[in-house]
Structures are given as structure tokens and as C-alpha cells.
Amino acid sequence: MKVELRYASLPSILGLFASHYWFVVFDGGEVHRWEVWQTRDAGGRSIGHVHCDLKHPGAGVGGGPARLAAVWTGEEASRLKQVLESAATYPFCHRYSYWPGPNSNTFAAWVLRKAGIAHTLGRTALGKRFPVA
């Protein structure tokens, strides 16, 4: 099993200072993309703004190609997968705000904290510091 954290810049001028983070889980022959999107129940498996497989795992978000931020295997990957599969416990499933959050980066930071993984999202991950209980 492997879990990747990916990101891409946002479209237009927003891409100069904002990016969108998501997780890709590789488990056996299955691959799933987990993220928060501004649209509720937009497709794939959705829980409000939390989506699984809304977009192809390698697709960007309109501002440039997807980039790899980090890769986890073993126990860390298992913990990340467990948190992602219990995404219904994310406190902001039904709330979204571009600024200051909660948004996609708030979700990514929450997943990392819940899995006990110390990884700092990049400076353009606006919303990463939005308070989550």
C-alpha cells in the first residue's frame, strides 16, 4: 500500500499564491483520490464537500499539472487510508469557504494530524491553518 499527497496550482492569477492538495491511495489494484471540493455532492463518492474519485488521481485542478508533495508506505500509509475512509468524521464535510477555510487544504492538514503524520503543507496551501477541533 502507498499513499501520495499531491497538489496543483489553482487556475488564473490565483495559481500564483494558492494551491489545492489531495490524497491518492494505492491499495492492491485499487486507486482512489480523496479531496475536498467547493461543490457539494459533485460525483464519485461524496460526503458533502469531501469526495472520493471525483477526478482522475493525476488530474490537476486547472492551474497546471499535478505535483507530488509526499509519499507514505507501510504503517503510515495504513493510518492515512484509515482516516480517509472515515472522512465522514471530518468536522467540515458540509461547510466550505475559499478563505480562510475550511477548504481542501484544511482537509489535507486534518487528515495528516488525525493520522499522526508530521508533514507541513506548502506556503500556498491557504486554509491549512484553519482551526479544526
PyMOL commands that set and color helices and strands:
alter all, ss='L'
color gray80, all
select helices_A, chain A and resi 12-16+74-85+87-89+104-114
alter helices_A, ss='H'
color red, helices_A
select strands_A, chain A and resi 2-9+19-27+30-36+45-47+50-52+67-73
alter strands_A, ss='S'
color yellow, strands_A
deselect
rebuild
show_as cartoon
